[in-house]
Amino acid sequence: MRLPIFLFCLFFAFAAQAQKTSRVTINHIALSVVNMQQSNFFYREIIGLDTIPEPFRDGIHTWYSIGPKTALHIIEGAPATKTYYKGSHLCFTVPSVEKQLELLRKHQIRWEDWQGTPFGVTLRVDGVKQIWLQDPDGYWVEINDARE
């Protein structure tokens, strides 16, 4: 009976150590955009991200903080907007989906629920509210009110 408990404890000790020594983390996500000004308005004013210093200072890069030591890089130079699948999206959590909807209405920005119903809101089984919208280049963005 003691051996299984010992193996159980040994397994969790190794698993905990593996988590501490993992060197892989996300650094940034880069999106190519057609119009930097439109994209900056969207990510700063509509999504609510804060800019962070970017080293290039060439007028075609804007960096946003999206978490501890994690950034979203907006890079001007895409030749055209594209059509993207909604399942491939960025997701941001906000304190209130209702307040986000007010902001979207104010700026006349369309959103939809997961099924594609215009101006719909999806309610997950765990009570989290979700909406989807597209940035000026067609990238899908989910907004939800998930709590940690």
MIFILUM-949296 format. One line per field, with one value per residue (C-alpha): z, y, x; residue number from 1; residue in three letters. Coordinates in Angstrom, 2 decimals. Layout:
N
pz	(Z / ...)
py	(Y / ...)
px	(X / ...)
nr	(NUM / ...)
rest	(ALA / ...)
//
This chain:
148
pz	(0.00 / 0.68 / -2.79 / -4.73 / -2.42 / -2.91 / -6.71 / -6.61 / -4.66 / -6.88 / -10.00 / -8.67 / -7.58 / -11.11 / -12.67 / -10.44 / -11.31 / -15.03 / -14.76 / -13.03 / -15.68 / -18.78 / -20.94 / -23.53 / -23.13 / -25.59 / -26.42 / -29.00 / -31.68 / -34.92 / -37.24 / -40.68 / -41.42 / -44.38 / -42.52 / -39.30 / -38.26 / -38.45 / -36.66 / -33.92 / -33.32 / -33.10 / -30.70 / -28.54 / -28.43 / -29.06 / -27.45 / -24.84 / -25.15 / -23.99 / -26.28 / -25.19 / -26.55 / -29.83 / -30.98 / -34.72 / -34.62 / -38.36 / -38.47 / -39.51 / -36.11 / -33.00 / -30.00 / -27.40 / -24.03 / -23.86 / -20.66 / -18.56 / -20.96 / -23.87 / -26.77 / -29.81 / -32.75 / -35.41 / -38.59 / -41.56 / -44.99 / -45.74 / -49.39 / -48.69 / -46.08 / -46.06 / -44.96 / -41.82 / -40.03 / -36.75 / -34.91 / -35.36 / -33.23 / -30.51 / -27.27 / -24.71 / -21.36 / -20.23 / -16.89 / -18.54 / -21.91 / -21.57 / -21.35 / -24.34 / -26.29 / -25.46 / -26.90 / -30.04 / -30.54 / -30.09 / -32.84 / -34.99 / -34.95 / -35.79 / -33.58 / -33.52 / -31.41 / -32.12 / -34.52 / -36.50 / -35.35 / -35.84 / -32.49 / -30.59 / -27.40 / -26.68 / -23.12 / -22.38 / -20.08 / -17.35 / -17.55 / -19.52 / -22.09 / -25.48 / -28.60 / -31.81 / -34.04 / -36.77 / -36.77 / -39.81 / -41.58 / -40.96 / -38.05 / -35.62 / -32.01 / -29.20 / -26.22 / -23.06 / -19.36 / -18.14 / -14.59 / -13.52)
py	(0.00 / 2.35 / 1.92 / 3.37 / 6.41 / 6.88 / 6.65 / 9.04 / 11.60 / 11.08 / 11.68 / 14.97 / 16.10 / 15.52 / 17.20 / 20.25 / 20.47 / 20.18 / 23.12 / 25.23 / 24.51 / 24.97 / 27.57 / 27.95 / 30.94 / 33.09 / 36.30 / 37.97 / 37.61 / 39.55 / 40.69 / 42.19 / 45.02 / 47.21 / 50.48 / 51.11 / 54.06 / 52.06 / 49.07 / 51.24 / 52.87 / 49.44 / 47.85 / 50.94 / 52.50 / 49.58 / 46.70 / 48.90 / 47.78 / 49.90 / 50.53 / 49.59 / 50.80 / 49.23 / 49.38 / 49.95 / 53.42 / 53.15 / 54.06 / 50.60 / 48.86 / 49.30 / 47.04 / 46.45 / 44.76 / 41.72 / 40.19 / 39.88 / 39.96 / 39.28 / 41.61 / 42.02 / 43.43 / 45.29 / 45.60 / 47.66 / 46.22 / 43.63 / 43.95 / 43.46 / 42.36 / 38.67 / 36.35 / 34.39 / 31.49 / 32.59 / 29.61 / 31.19 / 34.28 / 36.42 / 36.52 / 39.32 / 39.27 / 42.45 / 43.29 / 43.77 / 42.55 / 44.96 / 47.97 / 46.64 / 46.40 / 50.05 / 51.02 / 48.94 / 50.53 / 54.02 / 53.35 / 51.40 / 48.25 / 44.99 / 41.93 / 38.53 / 35.44 / 32.16 / 31.01 / 34.25 / 35.98 / 39.72 / 41.56 / 38.29 / 37.23 / 33.64 / 32.40 / 29.47 / 26.66 / 28.10 / 31.50 / 33.31 / 35.79 / 35.92 / 38.04 / 38.01 / 40.91 / 41.53 / 44.07 / 46.33 / 43.59 / 40.82 / 39.13 / 37.66 / 38.84 / 37.26 / 39.38 / 37.61 / 38.19 / 35.01 / 35.10 / 33.34)
px	(0.00 / 2.91 / 4.43 / 1.44 / 1.36 / 5.12 / 4.73 / 1.79 / 3.85 / 6.87 / 4.75 / 3.40 / 6.88 / 8.21 / 5.16 / 5.57 / 9.27 / 8.51 / 6.11 / 8.78 / 11.41 / 9.24 / 10.94 / 8.21 / 5.92 / 4.03 / 5.89 / 3.68 / 1.04 / 1.57 / -1.21 / -0.54 / -2.95 / -3.83 / -4.43 / -2.48 / -4.65 / -7.89 / -6.36 / -4.89 / -8.28 / -9.90 / -7.41 / -6.90 / -10.38 / -12.73 / -10.84 / -9.14 / -5.52 / -2.60 / 0.36 / 3.86 / 7.21 / 8.25 / 11.85 / 11.37 / 9.82 / 9.23 / 5.54 / 4.38 / 4.48 / 2.34 / 2.74 / 0.02 / 0.25 / -2.03 / -0.67 / 2.45 / 5.42 / 3.05 / 2.27 / 0.10 / 2.08 / 0.12 / 2.19 / 1.05 / 1.72 / -0.95 / -2.00 / -5.73 / -8.22 / -9.11 / -11.85 / -11.04 / -12.73 / -14.33 / -12.86 / -9.41 / -9.66 / -8.14 / -10.11 / -10.19 / -11.95 / -13.69 / -15.30 / -18.71 / -19.95 / -22.89 / -20.54 / -18.62 / -21.88 / -22.63 / -19.25 / -19.84 / -23.26 / -21.77 / -19.23 / -21.73 / -19.62 / -21.39 / -20.99 / -22.61 / -23.04 / -21.23 / -23.97 / -23.66 / -26.85 / -26.24 / -26.05 / -26.54 / -24.79 / -23.77 / -24.24 / -21.95 / -23.10 / -20.82 / -22.55 / -19.85 / -21.20 / -19.44 / -19.64 / -17.60 / -16.63 / -14.11 / -11.32 / -10.84 / -8.83 / -11.33 / -9.54 / -12.07 / -12.07 / -14.05 / -15.02 / -16.17 / -16.65 / -14.92 / -13.60 / -10.43)
nr	(1 / 2 / 3 / 4 / 5 / 6 / 7 / 8 / 9 / 10 / 11 / 12 / 13 / 14 / 15 / 16 / 17 / 18 / 19 / 20 / 21 / 22 / 23 / 24 / 25 / 26 / 27 / 28 / 29 / 30 / 31 / 32 / 33 / 34 / 35 / 36 / 37 / 38 / 39 / 40 / 41 / 42 / 43 / 44 / 45 / 46 / 47 / 48 / 49 / 50 / 51 / 52 / 53 / 54 / 55 / 56 / 57 / 58 / 59 / 60 / 61 / 62 / 63 / 64 / 65 / 66 / 67 / 68 / 69 / 70 / 71 / 72 / 73 / 74 / 75 / 76 / 77 / 78 / 79 / 80 / 81 / 82 / 83 / 84 / 85 / 86 / 87 / 88 / 89 / 90 / 91 / 92 / 93 / 94 / 95 / 96 / 97 / 98 / 99 / 100 / 101 / 102 / 103 / 104 / 105 / 106 / 107 / 108 / 109 / 110 / 111 / 112 / 113 / 114 / 115 / 116 / 117 / 118 / 119 / 120 / 121 / 122 / 123 / 124 / 125 / 126 / 127 / 128 / 129 / 130 / 131 / 132 / 133 / 134 / 135 / 136 / 137 / 138 / 139 / 140 / 141 / 142 / 143 / 144 / 145 / 146 / 147 / 148)
rest	(MET / ARG / LEU / PRO / ILE / PHE / LEU / PHE / CYS / LEU / PHE / PHE / ALA / PHE / ALA / ALA / GLN / ALA / GLN / LYS / THR / SER / ARG / VAL / THR / ILE / ASN / HIS / ILE / ALA / LEU / SER / VAL / VAL / ASN / MET / GLN / GLN / SER / ASN / PHE / PHE / TYR / ARG / GLU / ILE / ILE / GLY / LEU / ASP / THR / ILE / PRO / GLU / PRO / PHE / ARG / ASP / GLY / ILE / HIS / THR / TRP / TYR / SER / ILE / GLY / PRO / LYS / THR / ALA / LEU / HIS / ILE / ILE / GLU / GLY / ALA / PRO / ALA / THR / LYS / THR / TYR / TYR / LYS / GLY / SER / HIS / LEU / CYS / PHE / THR / VAL / PRO / SER / VAL / GLU / LYS / GLN / LEU / GLU / LEU / LEU / ARG / LYS / HIS / GLN / ILE / ARG / TRP / GLU / ASP / TRP / GLN / GLY / THR / PRO / PHE / GLY / VAL / THR / LEU / ARG / VAL / ASP / GLY / VAL / LYS / GLN / ILE / TRP / LEU / GLN / ASP / PRO / ASP / GLY / TYR / TRP / VAL / GLU / ILE / ASN / ASP / ALA / ARG / GLU)
//
